[in-house]
Amino acid sequence: MLPFLLVTLLFIYILKDIPNPSRLTKNPAPVSTKILDRNGSLLYEVYSDQNRTPIKIEEVPQYLIQATIAIEDKNFYHHHGLDFTGILRAFIKNINVQCLPRRSLGVGGCPLQGGSTITQQLVKNALLTDRSRNIQRKIREAILALGTELAYSKNQILELYLNHAPYGGTAYGIESASHVFFGKKTNELNLAEATLLAGLPQSPTKYSPFGANPDLAINRQKQVLRRMVEDGYITEKEAEEASATKLTFANRKTQIKAPHFSLMVRDSLVEKYGEDKVNLGGLRVTTSLDLNLQEYAEASLSAEIKKLKNLKIGNGAALVTKPITGEILAMVGSKDYFNLEEDGNVNLTQRLRQPGSSIKPLNYATGLLMGLPTSTSFLDLPTCFNVLGQKQYCPKNYDNSFHGPVQMRFALGNSYNIPAVKMLALNGLNGFIATASAMGITTWTDPSQYGLSLTLGGGEVYMTDMAVAYGTFANAGVTVPLNPIIKVETYTGEIIFDRNLEEEEITTSFLRQNWETFWKNKKNTFDPRETRVSLPEEVAFIITHILLDNNARVGAFGPSSQLVIPNRTVSVKTGTTNDLRDNWTIGFTPNYLVATWVGNNDNSPMSYVASGVTGASTIWNNLMKRILKDQKDIFPIQPPGIESKDVCTNTGLLPTAENFCDTRSEIFVKGVYPSPNIPTKKQVWVRRSDKFPLLPGDTTVDLDLEEHLIATDPFSKDFCLDCQYPRDERGQITYPITSINFNQKWEGK
């Protein structure tokens, strides 16, 4: 008797206030979610109203109905509201052993699979105001679905579904969606347009062609077409023709500020709280964005891109962050979000691009981690690396010349390529990738996919990841993930999420000062969401110091380039890919970071005259000047583990009383110093006529044997420091290419 009573009470509780299916003609009344900047200015209102235009099933093209059934509920005409086969299939996918731990960590990559029928989706959208995922709600949904199947015919259910389904933005119902996305009536849609719309209701935010990732909408459309072929609704040829049809979207009329940022925040909210909570739950979201700075960044970037048209530069992006907390102060994903013809809605701060030389600081940081002193000298000479199973790799410098012995500071400051490749060969790919991953680069997951060109930008990255990695230098070795959301509350004032920014700053500062404890206990793998110590503060300081040293880059950039902010101390690095498809500038102070990029969405190359200080650096300079205008100049705090010493300008070694040399000052991690300057002398054959050293391939026989100072590095031997060399028309030394076997050095790591 007691079990029966308990079951009865349970059903009474579950069915309490359950709506009547006859209410399906009534519309729900959602409350809009508002996304605000840090000062309360409205950026974007999500689903502020339901734009719904009812339509009769007879007015809907047959292929749109077929597309909807194929992608949402292939057994629609064969069940009575519940599809137990689909439920079982979804259950099996949801308990996938590889996905469960990823979901528990919130990492993503394995979205929950649903087994809902069209009828269940209808009652969920139209009748159930409770959007939570729990057993009670699912039971109510199932009961209502069964009741709806009894009360309405299949065509009536389809008509109700098509009039209630959310298609994205304010578009509820297929007729509204047709006007919003294509500017036409539903009965005017072609197969390509119909299949794109049919794929939206499952995840309107994710699949929106107006969203941050419009390619996902196209991929979803192709999935719908494939399902229609599998179910026999259309032929393979018809699917191919529809897939190849160019889609012309209507102009967006939604009022939105900082669109790339706002949509990124919306997507983040949907991922965390679900579509229903964001679309209908009335959230009030305070973000880290500064709208005034954002609008300045948008105008500055747009104006500069117009000036660069003759250099075949069509687009740009910019990101401003606060490294200590990971706040995003401004995000410009392209020059014009609303220009759909040029894919303006693509957010290039979150698209994979090659970083060029802007990745080099991470490589040199790896070298410092391995115990190399800051004054380590590399021979910047033409060098080819013989890699087993690959084409011989012969890197070149941007200026198509070489510079002989170059110490680390000047190799990085002037962005010479050959020393950077040698640095990576010493570090090893695994070591470099491990350091970069710890600092925030999330895209380099398989070292076997890369080679020595990785240090020149051969591995694609996200601008947002680069901001995190450079932020590690700004934070004295502490990596802080980007987080654009400060506070989330309901429209009734209930606080769901609230950051304590002051406490976060204190935490980062504590990690800066107590790095050794965390460094010694560091993990082998790193969670990209986690605030952590990635570098010893001494290593971070040295790289930061090199990047703020204008004298270290004067050879390549001159004394008054766009990398100089007058009367301000700023660390900065440029990056241009060898194929001229990407041009970057990333710079920071202890409090602010600015990253900029110019190039073309279609990955076509820029003009050959585009350089490391073309486009991106001008935008960067404008933004950094604006940010620092009223700020006090701050020099990075030197850690106690840093010590200055004089080194020989020609070798980078420590001078001795016995061996005089011209010197300069350099900073080192305490205890990690170069060797004493003990000159290496060797008998060198020189040509009697001009005193040029006998180089490989030279067949001159009229020679003298002379004693000269010799420099070497692990890859190039016996470079004569005090010899005369043949020079080209620019005064640069000419020198034959030498080859080394990279595999032998790799095996020694």
Rosetta blueprint (number, residue, H / E / L):
1 M L
2 L H
3 P H
4 F H
5 L H
6 L H
7 V H
8 T H
9 L H
10 L H
11 F H
12 I H
13 Y H
14 I H
15 L H
16 K L
17 D L
18 I L
19 P L
20 N L
21 P H
22 S H
23 R H
24 L H
25 T H
26 K L
27 N L
28 P L
29 A L
30 P L
31 V E
32 S L
33 T E
34 K E
35 I E
36 L E
37 D L
38 R L
39 N L
40 G L
41 S L
42 L E
43 L E
44 Y E
45 E E
46 V E
47 Y L
48 S L
49 D L
50 Q L
51 N E
52 R L
53 T L
54 P L
55 I L
56 K L
57 I H
58 E H
59 E H
60 V L
61 P L
62 Q H
63 Y H
64 L H
65 I H
66 Q H
67 A H
68 T H
69 I H
70 A H
71 I H
72 E H
73 D L
74 K L
75 N L
76 F H
77 Y H
78 H H
79 H L
80 H L
81 G L
82 L L
83 D L
84 F H
85 T H
86 G H
87 I H
88 L H
89 R H
90 A H
91 F H
92 I H
93 K H
94 N H
95 I L
96 N L
97 V L
98 Q L
99 C L
100 L H
101 P H
102 R H
103 R H
104 S H
105 L H
106 G L
107 V L
108 G L
109 G L
110 C L
111 P L
112 L L
113 Q L
114 G L
115 G L
116 S L
117 T L
118 I H
119 T H
120 Q H
121 Q H
122 L H
123 V H
124 K H
125 N H
126 A H
127 L L
128 L L
129 T L
130 D L
131 R L
132 S L
133 R L
134 N L
135 I H
136 Q H
137 R H
138 K H
139 I H
140 R H
141 E H
142 A H
143 I H
144 L H
145 A H
146 L H
147 G H
148 T H
149 E H
150 L H
151 A H
152 Y L
153 S L
154 K H
155 N H
156 Q H
157 I H
158 L H
159 E H
160 L H
161 Y H
162 L H
163 N H
164 H H
165 A L
166 P E
167 Y E
168 G E
169 G L
170 T L
171 A E
172 Y E
173 G L
174 I H
175 E H
176 S H
177 A H
178 S H
179 H H
180 V H
181 F H
182 F H
183 G L
184 K L
185 K L
186 T H
187 N H
188 E H
189 L L
190 N L
191 L H
192 A H
193 E H
194 A H
195 T H
196 L H
197 L H
198 A H
199 G L
200 L L
201 P L
202 Q L
203 S L
204 P H
205 T H
206 K H
207 Y H
208 S L
209 P L
210 F L
211 G L
212 A L
213 N L
214 P H
215 D H
216 L H
217 A H
218 I H
219 N H
220 R H
221 Q H
222 K H
223 Q H
224 V H
225 L H
226 R H
227 R H
228 M H
229 V H
230 E H
231 D L
232 G L
233 Y L
234 I L
235 T L
236 E H
237 K H
238 E H
239 A H
240 E H
241 E H
242 A H
243 S H
244 A H
245 T L
246 K L
247 L L
248 T L
249 F L
250 A L
251 N L
252 R L
253 K L
254 T L
255 Q L
256 I E
257 K L
258 A L
259 P H
260 H H
261 F H
262 S H
263 L H
264 M H
265 V H
266 R H
267 D H
268 S H
269 L H
270 V H
271 E H
272 K H
273 Y H
274 G L
275 E H
276 D H
277 K H
278 V H
279 N H
280 L H
281 G E
282 G L
283 L E
284 R E
285 V E
286 T E
287 T E
288 S L
289 L L
290 D L
291 L H
292 N H
293 L H
294 Q H
295 E H
296 Y H
297 A H
298 E H
299 A H
300 S H
301 L H
302 S H
303 A H
304 E H
305 I H
306 K H
307 K H
308 L L
309 K H
310 N H
311 L H
312 K L
313 I L
314 G L
315 N E
316 G E
317 A E
318 A E
319 L E
320 V E
321 T E
322 K E
323 P L
324 I L
325 T L
326 G L
327 E E
328 I E
329 L E
330 A E
331 M E
332 V E
333 G L
334 S L
335 K L
336 D L
337 Y L
338 F L
339 N L
340 L H
341 E H
342 E H
343 D L
344 G L
345 N L
346 V L
347 N L
348 L H
349 T H
350 Q H
351 R L
352 L L
353 R E
354 Q L
355 P L
356 G H
357 S H
358 S H
359 I H
360 K H
361 P H
362 L H
363 N H
364 Y H
365 A H
366 T H
367 G H
368 L H
369 L H
370 M L
371 G L
372 L L
373 P L
374 T L
375 S L
376 T L
377 S E
378 F E
379 L E
380 D E
381 L L
382 P L
383 T E
384 C E
385 F E
386 N E
387 V L
388 L L
389 G L
390 Q L
391 K L
392 Q L
393 Y E
394 C L
395 P L
396 K L
397 N L
398 Y L
399 D L
400 N L
401 S L
402 F L
403 H L
404 G E
405 P E
406 V E
407 Q E
408 M H
409 R H
410 F H
411 A H
412 L H
413 G H
414 N L
415 S L
416 Y L
417 N H
418 I H
419 P H
420 A H
421 V H
422 K H
423 M H
424 L H
425 A H
426 L H
427 N H
428 G L
429 L H
430 N H
431 G H
432 F H
433 I H
434 A H
435 T H
436 A H
437 S H
438 A H
439 M H
440 G L
441 I L
442 T L
443 T L
444 W L
445 T L
446 D L
447 P H
448 S H
449 Q H
450 Y L
451 G L
452 L H
453 S H
454 L H
455 T H
456 L H
457 G L
458 G L
459 G L
460 E L
461 V E
462 Y L
463 M H
464 T H
465 D H
466 M H
467 A H
468 V H
469 A H
470 Y H
471 G H
472 T H
473 F H
474 A H
475 N L
476 A L
477 G L
478 V E
479 T E
480 V L
481 P L
482 L L
483 N L
484 P L
485 I E
486 I E
487 K E
488 V E
489 E E
490 T E
491 Y L
492 T L
493 G L
494 E L
495 I E
496 I E
497 F E
498 D E
499 R L
500 N L
501 L H
502 E H
503 E H
504 E H
505 E H
506 I H
507 T H
508 T H
509 S H
510 F H
511 L H
512 R H
513 Q H
514 N L
515 W H
516 E H
517 T H
518 F H
519 W H
520 K H
521 N L
522 K L
523 K L
524 N L
525 T L
526 F L
527 D L
528 P L
529 R L
530 E L
531 T L
532 R E
533 V E
534 S L
535 L L
536 P L
537 E H
538 E H
539 V H
540 A H
541 F H
542 I H
543 I H
544 T H
545 H H
546 I H
547 L H
548 L H
549 D L
550 N H
551 N H
552 A H
553 R H
554 V H
555 G H
556 A H
557 F H
558 G L
559 P L
560 S L
561 S L
562 Q L
563 L L
564 V L
565 I L
566 P L
567 N L
568 R L
569 T L
570 V L
571 S E
572 V E
573 K E
574 T E
575 G E
576 T E
577 T L
578 N L
579 D L
580 L L
581 R L
582 D E
583 N E
584 W E
585 T E
586 I E
587 G E
588 F E
589 T L
590 P L
591 N L
592 Y L
593 L E
594 V E
595 A E
596 T E
597 W E
598 V E
599 G E
600 N L
601 N L
602 D L
603 N L
604 S L
605 P L
606 M L
607 S L
608 Y L
609 V L
610 A L
611 S L
612 G L
613 V L
614 T L
615 G L
616 A H
617 S H
618 T H
619 I H
620 W H
621 N H
622 N H
623 L H
624 M H
625 K H
626 R H
627 I H
628 L H
629 K L
630 D L
631 Q L
632 K L
633 D L
634 I L
635 F L
636 P L
637 I L
638 Q L
639 P L
640 P L
641 G L
642 I E
643 E E
644 S E
645 K E
646 D E
647 V E
648 C E
649 T L
650 N L
651 T L
652 G L
653 L L
654 L E
655 P L
656 T L
657 A L
658 E L
659 N L
660 F L
661 C L
662 D L
663 T E
664 R E
665 S E
666 E E
667 I E
668 F E
669 V E
670 K L
671 G L
672 V L
673 Y L
674 P L
675 S L
676 P E
677 N L
678 I L
679 P L
680 T L
681 K E
682 K E
683 Q E
684 V E
685 W E
686 V E
687 R E
688 R L
689 S L
690 D L
691 K L
692 F L
693 P E
694 L L
695 L L
696 P L
697 G L
698 D L
699 T L
700 T L
701 V L
702 D L
703 L E
704 D E
705 L E
706 E E
707 E E
708 H E
709 L E
710 I E
711 A E
712 T L
713 D L
714 P L
715 F L
716 S L
717 K L
718 D L
719 F E
720 C E
721 L L
722 D L
723 C L
724 Q L
725 Y L
726 P L
727 R E
728 D L
729 E L
730 R L
731 G L
732 Q L
733 I E
734 T L
735 Y L
736 P L
737 I L
738 T E
739 S E
740 I E
741 N E
742 F H
743 N H
744 Q H
745 K H
746 W H
747 E H
748 G L
749 K L
